[in-house]
Each structure stands twice: as C-alpha cells, then as structure tokens.
Amino acid sequence: MSDAYLQLDKLTLAYGDTVAVKDLDLSITRGELVALLGPSGCGKTTTMRAIAGLLNPASGRINLDGADITRVSANKRAVGLVFQSYALFPHLTVYENVAFGLRLKGLRGDDLDGKVNAGIKSVGLAKFAGRKPGELSGGQQQRVALARSMVMEPKVLLLDEPLSNLDARLRLEMRAELQRVQKETGVTMIFVTHDQAEALALADRIIVMLNGGIEQIGTPEDIYNKPVSSFVADFVGFENVFALKDGKLATPGGAVALSTVAPDGAAGLAWRPRAVILGSGPFQGTVRGTSFAGNSREYLLDSSLGPIKAEVDAALPQHELGSSIAFDLPVAASASLKRFG
Amino acid sequence: MSIRLLSPVVLFLLLVFLIGPFLIIIAASLSAGDTLAFPPQGLSLRWVAKVFTIDSFRDSFAMSMFLAVFGTLAALILGIPAAYALARYRLPGSETVRTVVSLPIIVPGIIVGLALLRYLVVPFGFNITLALFFAHTALVLPYAVRVVSASLGNLRSDIEEAAVLLGSSRLGAFFRVVMPNIRGGILAAFILGFVTSFNQVPVSLFLSGPGVRTLPIDMLGYMETTYDPSIAALSALLAFLSIGIVFLAERFLGFSRYV
C-alpha cells in the first residue's frame, strides 16, 4: 500500500532465543481502526509492544508517518498505549495522571490545565478529577488511561485487550467510547484482542495472527464469511471444518464425495452450524446432544464424517436423542479454505 | 483445659515475658538507691538526670546515631537498586545475590566483627570509624533489600512503561512513578535498619577501640566499672526512643504493613 501511515517491514521479534514474530509485513492507513486478533501466544501483544518501542526488533523496520522509527526510543515515538491493566499511577490523582505526559512536554499553567480538563471531560470523568485511581471502578480507570494517552495526541493509539476486563454492559459503553474517540480525533487505532466478537464489532480491518505470522487480513465481513484457512474458520465459528483431497472430503471414516463439485484450488471446506441442512441429504447422523438457544436449537450429530454441529430454527420439530437423521453439507453454503492445517 | 481458656493465659504469660524486663528496668531506673537493684529503693529521677552528665555516653550516643543514620542511608542507596533489579529483571544468579545479601543476618555478628577486625582493620590499618560504618551498612543491607523488595512486589511494573510512553526516560520513570509508590517501604526499611544498627552489639564489640565506641558497647563498659542505676535509666530512655519512633511510623505510615 502506498498510503501506509504505519508500516511494519519484515519485522522479526524475539525474546532471547524464542522467536515470537517472524518476518511480519503490515501496512496500516491513517485513521484506521485495526484489530490484531489471535489466540494467546500468536505474537499480537509482542507486535504491539514493538510498535510502542517497548521491545527492540531482532530485525526488520517500523515506519510511522514517513519516518523510520525502528531505533527511536519509546518515549519519543508519539505512540500511545492503553494497557490491559490500565497502568495508572496509583499515587497521583486522575488530574495528575492525565497531566503527566503534558508536563513532560513542558506544558504549564493555563495551557496544561485546559488540555487536562478537556481530556478528563471528554471521557466523562470531570467529577472525579481529584480522585486517586484506587477510588475508581475498573471502567472509570480505563477511561482515565484512555484520556491520559489521548491528551498526548499520539500518532497511533494502541490498546491491549481494551474490553476484556469489563462486564457486558461496560463493554458496550467502552466500545461506543472508542468508536467516538476515533471518529472525533481521527487517531489511528490498533487494538489487540483474542475475542473475535470484539474484533468484528469494533474494527475497520482485522488482522488475524497465528504462530507469529499473519494468517489473514480483511474486513470484519471478509473474516467472518470468507476465512482463508482452517484456523481462521475455526476461530470465527465455522465448527464443521474438513480438508479436501482430490475433490472429496477427508473424514475420519475415509474420503467422502460431495453432492456438488468443490471449488477449484480449495484445500478445505467449512460450514457454520447454521449452514448444515437437517432432515434431508446424502449423509446419516445420530443425535448425540441437543441444546436450546432461544431462537434456535443446536444438535451434535455422530456421523461417518465425524461429529457434526448443526443449528436449526427452534420452531421446527425437535429430533430426539439417539434418533437417526439425514443431513447435507451444501457446497454453496460453505466457506472454501485456501489453506488447511 | 480448652483452647478458649488456655489462650488468654498463654497470651498473658507471653506479654509478661516480653514486657516484664522492660518494666523492671523502668522501675530500677527510678530508684533512689546507689546500686542497680529491683525492687527499687525509694523513688527519684536523679539517675535519669545523671545519664545526661556522663560525657562518654554523649560521645558514644553521637557515634551510634551517626552509624545508624548514615549506615542505613548507605544500605538504602545500595539496597534500593539491588531490590529493584531483583524484582524487575530475571538475571542469571539472582537467587545467589539474594542469598549473599541475606548473609549478614544469618552469619553471627561476632564472626562478622572478628573478620572485619582481622582482615580490614589490623592488616590495612583501616580507620575504625570507617570499619564500623561499613560493618553497619552491611548489617542493615539485608533489611533494606527485603523490605524494599516487598514494597516493589506490590507495585505493577507496567506503570513504568506507561510513564516511558508518556515521554519519560527509564530513569525518570523510576523517580517519578516507582519511588513515590515505595516511599512507605523505604521509610519502613530505614526505621528497621536504624533500630538494628543502633542496637548492634557483637560486630561493634570487636571494632570499638579507645575513643571510638557505640552506645551499647559504652554501656557494657560502664557496667563493668560502675554498678549504679544510671545504666537502667539510659536503657529505659533508649527503649522509649525506639517505641516513639515505631509508634510514629505505625501511626503515619502503617509500618506493620511492610515488616
């Protein structure tokens, strides 16, 4: 991408002899809201720390806003980071926490006061300016951490698992808050998460990481509907994932021919439970488990293809445990995977 | 007897054991008689007054204060960075360092004193005051490292990274966000070190010479020649000094949280 604002170029990151991220290439546009999504140990947090300057790359380069910042120390990068634990200074009030970086920039008097108050007000904590972090709830602490980073007007704001420590209600609030901040300031935001729902809901673009590399980059719709690999498919809720061999499904019970021809070049096919058709089709399964989920009912089937997860309208008649039913895996409703395993 | 009945009795005996000697000293120091005795013969403050007239006590008190204050400060200057390094970094041999730093607590003071005398003072003609200063610094160091370590253990390390990302240098982050948060621990370490150094006998015993003595050694010497209640009066005064310091520390710092 030519309009890259933040660019990682063949970035390799290591802790001692352990390589955490290998040859990572990544371009992020100005003003984007990007999610780094992946299971723990995939290198997403390491990548974030390297962007912040808290970890020196073993090799590769980092460019930000037209300058090579690979060797620029963390305190001169203009990169903000909202820590998962918030990392507020416990001995300072909310006001002083937010003022910390501005004071180091040399701001004093009215300039300082104006910016700090505006920052605190923007996250709705004007009433709490005199409190210490220990006297605030988790959600409030996080907003202080957000304000503390945002008053510095960072070129990039990094957020480490911004929603994972919050309860469901606060999560929605914080999600809205982050979207508002991003819209109002246009700051480039990168957040790290292991929760696909969080990434899908918040990000403009999702970067799925696995084993220190990028597995897939795409819009939330792309990632959700068109996973490129069995790993991404599994991660975003395709629970029936099969490898393809010579146009047939590779199953524990042997190769199984499909009713229609599989797309060219596919290494595997994946179906969401919703895509499985129950009641008709070439395959037979035995109901091993069933659970009611409000609008729908989920079934776990034992079949010659291995275990199959299906989800159908709850209004349809229920299949008894142990009963045998026909089912189909329609190729048209599958995601075709470029990589398997 | 049930535990419920027994425990107050045990508690009472324990208190008698701990506080009893102290009460006896106070009583003896208020005696009007000429020799150290309990129960006291009559009541008077003349021995308490006499303490302040003995020159050697004044000199050795000054020496003890000097050693306790500066020995502890030196131990903190060495101990705070050591505790910080042990708490924040996984270093090769950090367990060994931890053990070595604790040695002065484990090795009997008498051996430390003898070793310093035999290998520093005698062969090199080392200044006695300086030798005492080094000895006290070494003795206090374990407390400094331990108490400050405990304090650092309760402090998240990511606040330093947060400070750095807000524009502070690494060293600046230490002074701006680490030090203010371990201040209580440092003060606790100072008080503990001060009391340890002030009450130190075995090490000082070997290193004291004519003109250079710490107060406890001077008191020991005084008792060998003069058996009057002034020694009890001085002990009581010192005990009140310690109690006062610890009381203030507890009151304003919650000292017991750190020790």
Chai-1 contact restraints between the chains, C-beta under 6 A:
chainA,res_idxA,chainB,res_idxB,connection_type,confidence,min_distance_angstrom,max_distance_angstrom,comment,restraint_id
A,L54,B,E161,contact,1.0,0.0,6.0,A-B,restraint_1
A,A74,B,V164,contact,1.0,0.0,6.0,A-B,restraint_2
A,A74,B,L165,contact,1.0,0.0,6.0,A-B,restraint_3
A,N75,B,V164,contact,1.0,0.0,6.0,A-B,restraint_4
A,N75,B,G167,contact,1.0,0.0,6.0,A-B,restraint_5
A,N75,B,S168,contact,1.0,0.0,6.0,A-B,restraint_6
A,L81,B,L165,contact,1.0,0.0,6.0,A-B,restraint_7
A,F83,B,D158,contact,1.0,0.0,6.0,A-B,restraint_8
A,A87,B,D158,contact,1.0,0.0,6.0,A-B,restraint_9
A,A87,B,I159,contact,1.0,0.0,6.0,A-B,restraint_10
A,A87,B,A162,contact,1.0,0.0,6.0,A-B,restraint_11
A,F89,B,I159,contact,1.0,0.0,6.0,A-B,restraint_12
A,F89,B,V177,contact,1.0,0.0,6.0,A-B,restraint_13
A,P90,B,N181,contact,1.0,0.0,6.0,A-B,restraint_14
A,H91,B,P180,contact,1.0,0.0,6.0,A-B,restraint_15
A,H91,B,N181,contact,1.0,0.0,6.0,A-B,restraint_16
A,F100,B,L166,contact,1.0,0.0,6.0,A-B,restraint_17
A,G101,B,L166,contact,1.0,0.0,6.0,A-B,restraint_18
A,G101,B,G167,contact,1.0,0.0,6.0,A-B,restraint_19
A,L104,B,G167,contact,1.0,0.0,6.0,A-B,restraint_20
A,L104,B,S168,contact,1.0,0.0,6.0,A-B,restraint_21
